Amino acid sequence: MAESKLKRVTENENQDSTADPPNKKRKESSDLLKKFNCEYFYIDKSLLIKEFLQDGSKIVCVTRPSGYGKTTNLTMLRYFFEMNYENIKENEFQNLQNKKYFENLLISKEKEDVQTYLDKYQGKYPVIYIDFSSAFKIEKTFEATIENFKSFIKKLFRSYKNINLKNLDKYDKEQWETFQSGIFSLYELNESISFLCISLNKAFNKKIILLIDNHDSPILNTINTNNEFYKFYEEVFLEIFNQDKRHHYLFKTFITGNLKKIPILMNYEMLKKDYIEKHREIIWTLLVEYGYLIYDYRTVTAKFDFKVVKLEIRTNDVSEFIKNKLSSWKQNLCKDEKIQNTIDSLTHNYDEERIIEFLKDKIKSNLGYGTGYDYYNNEFLDKYYSIIYSLLSLSDECEVVTKKIFNENNNIRELLIIPKDNLETNTLNNNKTDIVYIIINYSNIVEKGCIEALDYNENLVFDDIKLKEKYDKIIKFGIAFNEKICDVIYEINYGNCFKKKEMQKEIYTGEEFQYASNKNCYLIDKTKMISKLINRKGIIAYLITRPRRFGKSLNLSMIKEFFEKPINEKENEDKKFVFDGLEVSKDRKNMRHFHKYPVIFLNFKGNKRKEDNRSIINFLKTEISSVFNYYKKRIDFNKLSRDQQEEWNKIEQMSDGVILQNTIKFLCTCLKEFYKRRCIILIDEYDKIFSEKLKSESTFGTIQTFFSDTFKGNDYLRFGMVTGCLDIGLNELNSGANNFTKCSLLKDNYFSDCYGFTEDELKNVLSNFNISDSKEKSDDIEDGIKERLKKKYGGYSCVSNIDIIKNIYNPYSIMKFVQKNKNKRDNFELSNYWIYSEKNEKLKNLLKNSLVAEQESGYGIIDIGFPNEKEKKKKCLIEMKVNDENIKEYEDNEDDNKI
């Protein structure tokens, strides 16, 4: 069944006797007014007849609140189409009697082919007209209500008592007499209306026009009384249309009422008591649909460019019903943890999985599969739309705004969620208040449908309001459905006037990205690295090697903070603004990955114990145990299978018999069940556990296999990143971990500008801290400060497949320099910061073992062969001074990373 595309009817079906008629009215004869059930005047809507005939839908359902002219128009249709049943020979005379009412109306001028509509259609069809507005009374018991329904059917059949039944067979004639007698079974009652249609079709050899007025009246009266009858009433309707599929007796059907598509809503079983008890969150929407509550446009108030319309209660009964029942229901609903969590997920936390779980549960219980009705795509869409709208309407913190105009045949529905603070104050609190824009789509492939929804209306214009000009931050949800399947993806869009909060002058040389951001420390924006990770396809694992204090740990922390899904609202609030205004946020598609993934983070920096085999393995076990403990608090652990729980506990408790190599892959498997996404694995300072003193081949092999099993052949891995100073331990092809994409200063095709400070970044740092670039006045120093910094801290270059980035500065040394020289124009202090930041035993040993020749002066030459096989004889000779006397021991203290 399709929703009607007919023009909206605006006149009242029963004019109030005290009301003055409109100024523009047409006086008609008293016969016409009486015929069409009008009281004062009739507004010509006769072109509805033409639209009804031309509309491609076999069944048209028009829903309007009471008093909108539904009965008037249905009566008009009846007398236009209805033939004379009593005497076929006098049919022409009867047609003339009804035809006179239409001769002066607009329909009289319309033609189809060469015939007028009056000549072709008027008085040519058997019409079954049923008005359920006061057809029978709904009693307290099902049996009593059925008796009333039987009496109604008896009267309906008797109204056709004089028709000629000669074309009916003996059985049909007997059945006809049974219905006229009023004595028949419940089964026969179920088929009564469909049998009437079939009988008239056979009697006149013409298809039937079925007109049903106020079809929802019996349903409305069953809200608090007879739920069993509701289901039976539904079956009666289904039987009409199911039998038509077999016998094809209907020409056109026109149904009116207050509900929105009765055969569909019936299938949802919305009005049963148990439904109201279980799903009260949509009761407000239903009452509006039924006409018990109406929109009061006289109280419209304009706030922040959107109209807020109040509801008016139509009857005292409903007023008492709402007062006694619905108010407490709503309060209880708001206390329901699942409902509140879903509202929060749509308005604050943006938890996609929680939204999906709620919607799947609601649709499963409400759609009513197996009732015999085929659903159109848009009918599914409207159902989801109703649930989301009604759910959000429960919130006291926001207003839900719908589109003023939309095409109901499109597969898109839109909602806007505005915090009430915005409506009341007409102001925005930068970075603290978001507006949520929901786009609901129907698609055969739901994930693709979410992307289509997010790409829809990229300019973010809602009812002619340009959201980007009004709001700093727009959270855009793409929600897609395909029958019982749904998916949800959100992204973050920023307004045209959005400004990133200014960074403070506090210098930070630590490794915690979130801490630095929340404390407004000064950071160089390296979030383009995240964009590269998102857009780079086909690479599973990266091995990043850079010198010490080059930003490896800080970048890894940044990646973790971007991708890791928060555990709760508090954690989300602490983290949701961290990337606002940064480079990665400028592409809205990047923000589809923000806070979406389980991130497994291991830091081997803490391996400061003795470098014997047992200590290193125990350290690795401890770190893995900590990760399992971390995630046990972030998931519903009891939802894992018993075997999974037992294995998890063994690993967490470092029990004997645990196979160390498989632990992280097992964790990925478990987390995929909760997050529905593959894991991201980050390991910092991996080279700390590869020690020279790791002589045991079995222990060395265990560690290599751990890396191999974690990053190779792991179907639950989205990508992994391992960082360290040195490329050791994983560089043997037979190690198993040979699928790493290596990125070092010597060759980095992906992140060459993501570590260290470039020339432009250095300029920004000096400018931000007001360090002048004027020439020194000292006779001993002729260069400006930039040249001096280049010589002191900028001796690095990085090779990529595009070019060579020269003069990359060590960020730790630069920020230490800035800390001591803020706001200076001369007398700069350039010290050796990097060399004292950590002990150098491992570096010294590595260099000494790599020397081709040792010289007494302490200078040596490292042999780094060219990768080009044709130039094997050539060598890259690098002079390195490793004299122990020039290396001082440096011990870190608590305040070293925070100045």
C-alpha positions in Angstrom: 0.0 0.0 0.0 1.3 3.4 -0.8 0.7 6.7 1.0 -1.5 9.1 -0.9 0.1 11.8 -3.0 -3.2 13.6 -3.2 -3.4 17.3 -2.2 -4.0 18.1 1.4 -7.7 18.6 2.3 -8.3 21.7 4.4 -11.9 22.1 5.0 -13.7 20.7 8.1 -16.0 17.8 7.8 -18.4 19.1 10.5 -18.3 22.9 10.9 -18.7 24.3 14.3 -22.2 25.8 14.5 -20.9 28.9 16.3 -18.1 29.5 13.8 -18.4 32.1 11.1 -17.9 30.7 7.6 -14.7 31.7 5.8 -14.8 34.9 3.7 -14.1 33.0 0.5 -16.9 30.5 0.2 -19.3 29.2 -2.4 -22.9 28.9 -1.6 -24.5 25.7 -2.8 -28.0 24.3 -2.9 -29.2 22.7 0.3 -29.4 19.4 -1.5 -25.7 19.3 -2.2 -24.8 20.4 1.3 -26.9 17.7 2.7 -25.7 15.1 0.2 -22.0 15.8 1.0 -22.6 16.2 4.8 -21.7 19.9 4.8 -23.3 22.4 7.2 -22.7 25.9 5.7 -21.0 25.6 2.4 -19.0 23.4 0.1 -15.5 24.1 -1.1 -15.1 22.4 -4.5 -12.6 19.5 -4.1 -14.1 17.5 -6.9 -10.7 17.3 -8.7 -9.8 14.8 -6.0 -11.8 12.3 -8.1 -9.5 12.8 -11.1 -6.4 12.5 -8.9 -7.8 9.4 -7.2 -8.3 7.7 -10.6 -4.9 8.8 -12.0 -3.0 7.8 -8.9 -1.1 4.6 -9.6 -1.7 3.2 -6.1 -4.5 0.7 -5.8 -5.0 1.6 -2.2 -4.9 5.2 -1.0 -4.8 6.0 2.7 -5.3 9.6 3.7 -4.6 10.5 7.3 -5.5 13.9 8.8 -6.6 15.1 12.2 -10.4 15.1 12.8 -12.2 18.1 11.2 -10.1 18.2 8.0 -12.8 17.1 5.5 -12.1 13.4 5.2 -15.7 12.3 5.5 -16.9 15.0 3.1 -14.6 13.9 0.4 -15.3 10.3 0.9 -19.0 11.0 0.6 -18.4 12.9 -2.6 -16.5 9.9 -4.0 -19.3 7.6 -3.0 -22.0 9.5 -4.9 -19.8 10.0 -7.9 -19.0 6.3 -8.5 -21.9 4.4 -7.0 -24.4 2.7 -9.3 -28.0 1.9 -8.7 -28.3 -1.6 -7.0 -32.0 -1.9 -6.6 -33.0 -1.9 -10.3 -30.3 -2.2 -13.0 -32.8 -1.1 -15.7 -33.3 2.2 -13.8 -29.6 2.7 -13.4 -29.4 5.5 -16.0 -32.1 7.5 -14.1 -30.3 7.0 -10.8 -27.0 8.2 -12.4 -28.8 11.3 -13.6 -30.0 12.0 -10.1 -26.4 11.9 -8.7 -24.9 13.5 -11.8 -26.6 16.8 -11.2 -24.5 17.4 -8.1 -21.3 17.3 -10.1 -22.4 19.3 -13.2 -21.3 22.6 -11.8 -18.1 21.3 -10.1 -14.6 21.4 -11.5 -14.6 17.7 -12.3 -17.3 18.3 -14.9 -14.8 20.1 -17.2 -12.2 17.3 -17.0 -11.8 14.7 -19.8 -10.0 11.4 -20.2 -9.4 10.7 -23.9 -12.5 12.1 -25.6 -15.0 11.3 -22.7 -15.7 13.5 -19.7 -15.1 12.0 -16.3 -18.8 12.3 -15.7 -19.7 10.2 -18.7 -16.9 7.6 -18.2 -17.0 7.0 -14.5 -20.0 8.5 -12.8 -22.5 5.9 -11.5 -20.6 3.0 -13.1 -19.3 1.0 -10.1 -20.6 -0.9 -7.1 -19.4 1.0 -4.0 -19.0 -0.4 -0.6 -19.0 2.5 1.9 -18.1 1.7 5.5 -18.0 4.4 8.3 -16.4 3.1 11.5 -16.8 6.3 13.4 -19.8 5.1 15.4 -20.3 1.7 13.8 -20.3 -0.4 17.0 -19.4 0.0 20.6 -16.2 -1.5 22.1 -17.2 -3.4 25.2 -15.0 -4.6 28.1 -15.0 -8.1 26.9 -14.0 -9.5 23.5 -17.2 -11.6 23.2 -19.5 -8.6 23.8 -17.6 -6.5 21.3 -17.8 -9.3 18.7 -21.6 -9.4 19.1 -21.7 -5.6 18.4 -19.5 -6.1 15.4 -21.8 -8.9 14.1 -24.8 -6.5 14.3 -22.9 -3.9 12.3 -22.1 -6.5 9.6 -25.8 -7.6 9.6 -26.9 -4.0 8.9 -24.2 -3.6 6.2 -25.5 -6.6 4.3 -29.1 -5.6 4.7 -28.3 -2.3 3.1 -27.8 -4.4 -0.1 -30.9 -6.5 0.3 -32.5 -5.6 -3.0 -29.6 -6.5 -5.3 -30.0 -9.2 -7.9 -28.0 -12.3 -6.8 -28.6 -14.4 -9.8 -24.9 -14.5 -10.7 -24.0 -16.0 -7.3 -23.9 -19.8 -6.8 -26.0 -21.6 -4.3 -23.3 -21.6 -1.6 -22.7 -17.9 -1.9 -26.4 -17.1 -1.8 -26.8 -19.1 1.4 -23.8 -17.4 2.9 -25.3 -14.0 1.9 -28.5 -14.9 3.8 -26.5 -16.0 6.8 -24.8 -12.6 7.1 -28.2 -10.8 6.7 -29.6 -12.9 9.5 -26.8 -11.9 11.9 -26.2 -15.5 13.1 -22.7 -16.6 12.0 -19.5 -17.8 13.4 -16.3 -15.9 14.3 -14.6 -17.4 11.3 -17.3 -16.2 9.0 -17.2 -12.7 10.7 -13.5 -12.6 9.8 -14.4 -13.0 6.1 -17.6 -10.9 6.1 -16.3 -7.8 4.4 -14.1 -9.6 1.9 -17.2 -11.9 1.1 -19.3 -8.8 0.5 -16.7 -7.5 -2.0 -16.5 -10.8 -3.9 -20.4 -11.1 -4.0 -20.9 -7.6 -5.5 -18.1 -8.2 -8.0 -19.9 -11.4 -9.1 -23.4 -9.9 -9.0 -22.5 -7.0 -11.3 -19.4 -8.3 -13.1 -17.7 -5.1 -12.1 -14.8 -4.3 -9.9 -15.5 -2.7 -6.5 -14.7 0.7 -5.2 -14.1 0.3 -1.4 -14.4 3.4 0.7 -13.6 3.1 4.4 -14.0 6.1 6.7 -12.5 6.5 10.2 -10.9 3.1 10.0 -9.0 3.7 13.2 -11.9 4.5 15.4 -12.3 0.9 16.7 -8.6 0.8 17.4 -8.6 4.0 19.3 -11.3 2.7 21.5 -9.3 -0.4 22.4 -6.4 1.4 23.9 -7.5 0.8 27.5 -10.1 -1.9 27.0 -10.1 -4.8 24.5 -6.7 -5.7 23.1 -7.9 -9.1 21.7 -10.4 -7.4 19.5 -7.7 -5.1 18.1 -5.9 -8.2 16.7 -9.1 -9.6 15.3 -9.9 -6.2 13.6 -6.5 -6.3 12.0 -7.2 -9.8 10.6 -10.5 -8.6 9.1 -8.6 -5.9 7.2 -5.8 -8.3 6.1 -8.4 -10.7 4.8 -9.9 -8.0 2.5 -6.6 -7.4 0.8 -5.3 -10.9 0.8 -8.5 -12.2 -0.9 -8.1 -9.4 -3.4 -4.7 -10.8 -4.4 -6.6 -14.0 -5.3 -9.8 -12.8 -6.8 -8.9 -9.3 -8.0 -12.2 -7.8 -7.1 -11.1 -4.3 -6.1 -10.8 -1.4 -8.6 -9.8 1.3 -6.1 -9.7 1.6 -2.3 -9.8 4.9 -0.4 -9.2 4.8 3.4 -9.3 7.7 5.8 -8.5 8.1 9.4 -6.2 9.8 12.0 -3.6 7.0 12.0 -0.8 7.1 9.6 -1.1 3.9 7.3 -3.4 1.6 9.2 -2.5 -1.8 7.7 1.2 -1.1 8.5 0.6 0.3 12.0 -1.6 -2.6 12.7 1.2 -5.0 12.0 3.3 -3.2 14.6 0.7 -4.0 17.2 1.2 -0.6 18.7 -1.9 -0.3 20.7 -1.9 -3.4 22.8 -1.6 -2.8 26.5 1.6 -4.9 26.7 3.0 -2.8 23.9 2.3 0.5 25.7 3.8 -1.0 28.9 7.0 -2.1 27.1 7.4 0.7 24.6 6.0 3.8 26.2 8.7 6.0 24.7 6.6 6.5 21.5 3.2 7.0 23.1 3.5 10.7 22.6 4.0 10.4 18.9 1.0 8.0 18.7 -1.3 10.3 20.5 -0.4 13.0 18.0 -1.0 10.6 15.1 -4.4 9.7 16.5 -5.5 13.3 16.8 -5.8 13.2 20.6 -3.0 15.7 20.7 -2.7 18.4 18.0 -0.1 21.0 17.1 -1.1 24.4 18.4 0.4 26.8 15.8 -1.0 29.8 17.7 1.7 29.3 20.3 4.6 29.1 17.8 7.7 30.8 19.1 10.8 31.5 17.0 14.1 30.7 18.7 17.4 30.4 17.1 15.9 30.2 13.6 13.8 27.1 14.4 10.1 27.0 15.3 9.1 25.3 18.5 5.4 24.2 18.3 3.4 23.3 21.4 0.9 20.5 21.7 -2.7 21.0 22.7 -4.8 18.3 24.4 -8.1 17.7 22.6 -10.2 16.0 25.2 -10.6 15.8 29.0 -10.3 12.0 28.9 -6.9 12.2 27.3 -5.9 15.0 29.7 -6.6 12.7 32.6 -5.0 9.7 30.8 -1.8 11.7 30.3 -1.9 13.1 33.9 -2.4 9.7 35.5 -0.3 7.5 33.2 2.0 9.1 30.7 3.7 11.6 33.0 4.9 8.8 35.3 5.7 6.6 32.3 7.9 9.3 30.9 9.7 9.8 34.2 10.3 6.1 34.5 11.5 5.9 30.9 14.1 8.6 31.6 15.3 6.5 34.5 15.6 3.4 32.3 19.4 2.9 31.9 19.2 1.5 28.3 17.0 4.3 27.0 19.1 7.0 28.8 22.3 5.5 27.5 20.9 5.5 23.9 19.8 9.1 24.2 23.3 10.0 25.6 24.9 8.1 22.7 23.0 10.2 20.2 23.5 13.5 22.0 26.8 13.3 23.9 28.8 10.2 23.8 28.2 9.2 20.1 28.4 5.4 20.9 27.5 3.8 17.6 27.3 0.2 18.9 24.9 1.2 21.7 22.6 2.9 19.2 22.6 0.0 16.8 21.8 -2.4 19.7 18.8 -0.3 20.8 17.4 0.1 17.3 17.7 -3.6 16.4 15.9 -4.5 19.6 13.1 -2.0 19.0 12.6 -3.0 15.4 12.6 -6.7 16.2 9.8 -6.2 18.7 7.8 -3.7 16.7 7.8 -4.5 13.0 5.5 -7.5 13.3 7.0 -9.8 10.7 5.0 -12.7 9.4 1.6 -10.9 9.4 1.2 -11.3 5.6 2.0 -7.7 4.6 4.8 -6.7 2.3 6.7 -3.6 3.5 7.8 -0.8 1.3 11.3 0.6 1.9 9.9 3.9 3.0 7.6 2.3 5.5 10.6 0.7 7.2 12.2 4.1 7.0 9.3 5.9 8.7 9.2 3.3 11.4 12.9 3.9 12.3 12.4 7.6 12.0 9.4 7.5 14.4 11.4 5.5 17.0 14.4 7.8 16.9 12.3 10.9 17.0 10.2 9.6 19.9 13.3 8.5 21.8 15.0 11.8 21.5 11.8 13.6 22.5 12.1 12.1 26.0 15.2 14.2 26.6 14.8 17.3 28.7 18.1 18.7 27.5 17.4 19.1 23.8 14.7 20.0 21.2 14.1 17.7 18.2 13.5 19.6 15.0 12.0 18.0 11.9 12.1 19.2 8.4 9.2 21.5 7.4 9.0 20.0 3.9 10.3 16.7 2.7 9.5 14.2 0.0 8.0 11.2 1.6 9.0 9.0 -1.3 12.7 9.7 -0.9 14.8 7.2 1.0 16.1 10.0 3.3 14.7 11.4 6.6 16.3 14.1 8.6 16.3 15.3 12.3 18.1 18.1 14.1 18.9 17.9 17.8 19.5 21.3 19.4 20.6 21.7 23.0 17.9 23.7 24.9 20.6 26.0 26.2 21.1 27.2 22.6 17.4 27.9 22.2 17.1 29.7 25.4 20.3 31.8 25.4 20.7 32.1 21.6 24.4 31.7 22.2 27.0 29.1 21.7 29.6 28.0 24.2 32.6 27.3 22.0 33.9 23.8 22.1 31.3 22.8 24.7 28.0 22.5 22.9 27.4 20.4 19.8 24.5 20.3 17.5 23.5 16.8 16.2 22.2 16.3 12.7 20.7 12.8 12.0 20.2 11.5 8.5 18.3 8.2 8.2 18.6 6.2 5.0 17.3 3.0 3.5 19.9 0.9 1.7 20.4 -2.7 0.6 23.9 -2.5 2.0 23.7 -0.7 5.4 27.4 0.3 5.7 27.3 1.8 2.3 23.9 3.5 3.2 25.6 5.1 6.2 28.2 6.7 4.0 25.6 7.8 1.5 23.7 9.5 4.4 26.9 11.2 5.6 27.6 12.4 2.1 24.1 13.7 1.7 23.6 17.4 2.1 27.4 18.1 2.4 26.6 21.9 2.6 24.6 21.2 5.8 21.6 23.3 5.0 18.5 22.4 7.0 15.2 24.2 6.2 17.2 27.0 4.5 19.3 27.4 7.6 23.0 27.1 6.9 24.2 25.2 9.9 27.9 25.9 9.3 27.2 29.6 9.7 25.3 29.1 12.9 27.2 26.4 14.8 30.8 25.8 15.5 30.5 22.0 15.6 27.9 19.7 13.8 27.9 16.0 14.7 26.4 14.3 11.7 25.0 10.8 12.1 24.4 8.5 9.1 21.9 5.8 10.1 21.0 3.1 7.5 18.4 0.3 7.5 17.6 -2.7 5.5 14.6 -4.4 7.1 15.9 -5.9 10.4 19.5 -4.8 9.8 20.9 -1.4 10.7 24.2 0.4 11.0 25.3 3.7 12.4 28.3 5.9 11.6 29.0 9.5 12.7 31.4 12.2 11.7 32.3 15.6 13.0 31.9 18.8 10.9 33.1 22.2 11.9 31.4 25.5 11.2 32.9 28.3 9.1 33.7 30.4 12.1 35.2 27.7 14.3 38.5 28.6 15.8 40.8 26.3 17.6 41.4 27.4 21.2 44.7 29.2 21.4 47.6 27.2 22.9 49.1 28.5 26.1 52.8 29.3 26.5 53.5 26.3 28.6 56.2 24.1 27.2 55.8 20.4 27.2 58.5 17.8 26.3 56.6 14.8 27.6 54.9 11.9 25.9 51.1 12.2 26.9 49.2 13.8 24.1 45.9 14.2 26.0 47.6 15.7 29.0 49.4 18.3 26.8 46.1 19.1 25.0 43.9 19.4 28.1 46.5 21.6 29.8 46.7 23.8 26.7 50.4 23.1 26.3 52.2 24.2 23.2 52.3 21.4 20.6 53.2 21.3 16.9 50.2 19.8 15.0 51.3 16.4 13.7 47.8 15.0 13.3 48.3 14.8 9.5 50.0 11.5 10.5 46.5 10.2 11.5 45.1 11.2 8.1 47.9 9.3 6.4 47.1 6.2 8.5 43.4 6.4 7.6 43.9 6.9 3.9 46.7 4.5 3.5 45.3 1.1 2.4 47.1 -2.3 2.3 49.7 -1.7 5.0 49.2 -3.8 8.1 52.2 -2.9 10.2 54.6 0.0 10.4 58.1 -0.1 12.1 59.0 3.5 12.9 62.6 4.2 13.9 63.9 7.6 14.9 66.6 8.9 17.2 65.8 9.3 20.9 63.5 12.3 21.9 62.2 12.7 18.3 58.4 12.5 19.1 57.8 8.8 18.6 56.1 8.3 21.9 54.1 11.5 21.7 52.8 10.6 18.2 51.9 7.1 19.3 50.0 8.6 22.2 48.3 11.0 19.8 47.2 8.0 17.6 45.9 6.2 20.6 43.8 9.2 21.8 42.3 9.7 18.3 41.3 6.1 17.6 40.5 4.6 21.0 36.8 4.4 21.9 36.1 6.0 25.4 34.7 3.7 28.0 32.1 6.1 29.5 30.7 9.6 29.4 33.4 11.0 31.7 36.2 9.7 29.6 34.5 10.9 26.5 34.0 14.4 27.9 37.7 14.5 28.8 38.7 13.5 25.2 36.1 14.7 22.8 37.5 18.2 22.2 41.2 17.2 22.0 41.4 17.2 18.2 39.0 20.1 17.5 40.6 22.4 15.0 43.7 20.3 14.3 44.8 19.2 10.8 43.1 15.8 11.0 39.7 17.4 11.8 39.6 19.5 8.6 38.6 16.4 6.6 35.2 15.3 7.9 35.8 11.8 6.6 38.7 11.4 8.9 36.4 12.1 11.8 34.4 9.0 10.9 37.2 7.1 12.6 37.4 9.2 15.7 36.9 7.3 19.0 35.8 4.1 17.2 38.3 1.4 17.8 39.8 -0.8 20.5 43.5 0.2 20.8 46.0 -2.1 22.4 48.9 -0.1 23.7 52.1 -1.7 25.0 55.1 0.4 26.2 58.4 -1.4 26.7 60.1 1.7 28.0 59.8 0.4 31.6 62.2 -2.5 31.0 65.0 -1.2 33.2 65.6 -4.5 35.0 68.6 -6.8 34.4 68.7 -7.8 30.8 68.7 -11.5 31.5 66.4 -13.9 29.7 64.0 -14.5 32.6 63.7 -10.8 33.5 62.8 -9.8 30.0 60.2 -12.6 29.6 58.6 -11.7 33.0 58.6 -8.0 32.0 56.8 -8.9 28.7 54.2 -11.0 30.7 53.6 -8.2 33.1 52.9 -5.7 30.3 50.5 -8.1 28.6 48.8 -8.8 31.8 48.3 -5.1 32.4 46.6 -4.7 29.0 44.2 -7.6 29.7 43.4 -6.0 33.1 42.8 -2.6 31.3 40.3 -4.1 28.9 38.5 -6.2 31.4 37.3 -3.0 32.9 36.2 -1.6 29.5 34.0 -4.5 28.3 31.2 -6.7 29.6 33.5 -9.5 30.5 30.6 -11.9 31.4 29.5 -11.9 27.8 32.5 -13.8 26.7 32.2 -17.6 26.5 33.4 -19.7 29.4 36.5 -20.8 27.6 37.4 -17.3 26.6 37.0 -16.1 30.2 39.2 -18.9 31.5 41.9 -18.1 28.9 41.6 -14.4 29.7 42.1 -14.9 33.4 45.1 -17.2 32.9 46.8 -14.5 30.8 45.9 -11.7 33.2 47.2 -13.7 36.2 50.3 -14.8 34.3 49.6 -18.4 35.0 51.9 -21.2 34.0 51.2 -22.7 30.6 50.2 -19.5 28.9 51.5 -19.3 25.3 52.9 -15.8 25.3 53.1 -15.5 21.6 49.3 -15.9 21.1 48.1 -13.5 23.8 47.6 -10.3 21.8 45.9 -12.1 18.9 43.5 -13.7 21.4 42.8 -10.3 22.9 42.0 -8.9 19.4 39.5 -11.8 18.9 37.7 -11.0 22.1 37.5 -7.3 21.6 36.1 -7.7 18.1 33.0 -9.2 19.6 32.3 -6.0 21.6 33.6 -3.2 19.4 32.6 -4.8 16.1 35.8 -3.4 14.6 39.3 -4.7 14.2 41.9 -3.7 16.7 44.8 -1.2 16.4 48.0 -2.3 18.1 50.7 0.2 19.2 54.0 -0.8 20.7 56.4 1.8 21.9 60.1 1.4 22.4 60.0 -2.2 21.2 63.8 -2.4 21.0 64.1 -2.2 24.8 63.4 -5.9 25.1 66.0 -6.9 22.4 69.1 -7.0 24.5 72.7 -8.0 23.6 72.6 -10.2 26.7 69.6 -12.1 25.3 71.7 -15.1 24.5 69.1 -17.8 24.7 67.9 -18.7 21.3 64.6 -20.0 22.7 63.9 -16.7 24.5 64.9 -14.6 21.5 62.7 -16.8 19.3 59.8 -16.4 21.7 60.0 -12.6 21.5 60.3 -12.7 17.7 57.3 -15.1 17.4 55.3 -12.8 19.7 55.8 -10.0 17.2 55.1 -12.3 14.2 51.9 -13.8 15.6 50.7 -10.4 16.7 51.2 -8.6 13.4 51.2 -11.3 10.8 48.1 -13.3 9.8 46.0 -11.5 12.5 42.5 -11.1 10.9 41.4 -8.9 13.7 44.1 -6.3 13.2 43.3 -3.0 11.4 46.8 -1.8 11.6 49.8 -1.9 13.9 52.6 0.5 14.7 55.9 -0.3 16.4 58.4 2.4 17.3 61.9 2.4 18.6 65.3 3.9 18.1 67.0 1.0 16.5 65.9 -1.5 13.9 67.0 -4.7 15.7 65.4 -8.0 16.4 62.8 -7.8 13.6 65.2 -7.3 10.7 65.8 -11.0 10.0 63.7 -12.4 7.1 63.3 -15.7 9.0 62.0 -14.0 12.1 58.4 -14.3 10.8 57.8 -10.6 11.5 58.8 -9.6 8.0 55.6 -7.8 7.0 56.6 -4.5 8.6 56.8 -1.4 6.5 59.9 0.2 7.8 60.1 4.0 8.1 63.4 5.5 9.2 65.4 8.7 8.5 67.2 6.9 5.7 63.9 6.0 4.0 60.4 7.0 4.9 57.8 7.2 2.2 54.9 7.9 4.5 55.7 9.9 7.6 58.9 11.9 6.6 57.5 15.2 7.9 55.7 13.7 11.0 58.7 13.4 13.3 61.0 16.3 14.3 60.4 20.0 13.5 60.7 21.2 9.9 62.0 24.7 9.0 58.4 26.1 8.9 57.5 24.5 12.2 60.6 26.0 13.8 59.6 29.5 12.6 56.2 29.0 14.2 57.8 27.9 17.5 60.2 30.9 17.6 57.4 33.3 16.7 55.0 31.9 19.2 57.5 32.4 22.1 58.7 35.8 20.8 62.3 34.7 20.1 63.8 37.2 17.7 65.6 36.2 14.5 67.8 39.3 14.5 71.6 38.9 14.0 73.7 38.6 17.1 75.9 41.6 17.9 78.7 39.6 19.4 82.0 39.8 17.5 82.4 36.1 17.9 79.0 35.2 16.4 77.8 36.5 13.1 74.9 34.2 12.3 71.3 34.8 13.4 69.6 32.5 15.8 68.0 30.3 13.1 71.4 29.6 11.6 72.8 28.8 15.0 69.9 26.4 15.8 70.4 24.7 12.4 74.0 24.0 13.2 73.3 23.0 16.7 70.1 21.0 16.5 69.2 20.6 12.8 71.6 18.1 11.4 68.9 15.6 10.3 67.5 14.8 6.9 64.8 12.3 5.9 64.5 10.6 2.5 61.1 9.8 1.0 60.1 8.7 -2.5 59.3 12.2 -3.4 62.2 14.3 -2.1 64.6 14.8 0.8 63.4 16.9 3.8 66.5 18.7 5.0 67.2 20.4 8.3 64.8 18.5 10.5 65.3 19.6 14.1 65.2 17.5 17.2 62.0 18.6 18.9 63.2 17.9 22.5 66.3 20.1 22.0 64.3 22.9 20.4 61.7 23.0 23.2 64.4 22.9 25.9 66.1 25.8 24.1 62.8 27.7 24.0 62.2 27.1 27.7 65.4 28.8 28.5 65.2 31.6 25.9 61.5 32.7 25.8 61.0 36.4 24.8 64.8 36.9 24.2 66.3 38.9 21.4 69.9 38.2 22.2 72.3 36.4 24.6 70.8 33.1 23.7 71.8 30.0 25.6 72.3 26.9 23.4 73.1 23.9 25.4 73.4 20.2 24.8 70.0 18.8 25.9 69.6 15.6 23.9 72.8 14.0 25.0 71.8 14.2 28.7 68.2 13.0 28.2 69.1 9.3 28.6 72.0 6.9 29.2 73.8 5.9 26.1 75.2 2.5 26.9 73.3 0.6 24.2 74.0 3.2 21.6 77.7 3.2 22.4 77.9 -0.6 22.3 76.0 -0.7 19.0 78.3 1.8 17.4 81.5 0.2 18.7 80.4 -3.2 17.4 79.6 -1.7 14.0 82.9 0.1 13.5 85.0 -1.1 10.6 88.1 0.3 12.2 88.8 1.7 15.6 91.0 4.7 15.9 93.0 5.7 19.0 91.4 9.2 18.9 88.0 7.6 19.6 86.7 8.3 16.2 85.4 5.4 14.1 83.8 4.8 10.8 80.4 3.0 10.4 80.0 0.9 7.3 76.5 1.4 5.8 76.3 -0.3 2.5 74.3 1.3 -0.3 71.1 -0.7 -1.1 71.9 -0.6 -4.8 73.3 -4.0 -5.7 75.3 -2.6 -8.6 77.2 -0.3 -6.2 78.2 -2.8 -3.5 81.8 -1.5 -3.4 80.7 2.0 -2.4 80.3 2.8 1.2 78.7 5.6 3.1 81.2 6.8 5.6 79.9 8.5 8.7 82.2 9.9 11.4 80.9 9.3 14.9 82.6 10.3 18.1 81.9 7.9 20.9 84.5 8.9 23.4 83.3 7.8 26.9 84.8 10.8 28.6 82.4 13.2 26.8 79.3 11.4 27.9 77.9 12.3 31.3 75.4 10.2 33.2 72.0 11.9 33.4 69.2 10.9 35.7 65.6 11.9 34.8 63.6 13.6 37.5 59.8 14.1 37.9 59.8 17.6 36.6 61.9 17.0 33.5 58.9 16.6 31.2 56.9 19.4 32.6 58.3 22.9 32.8 
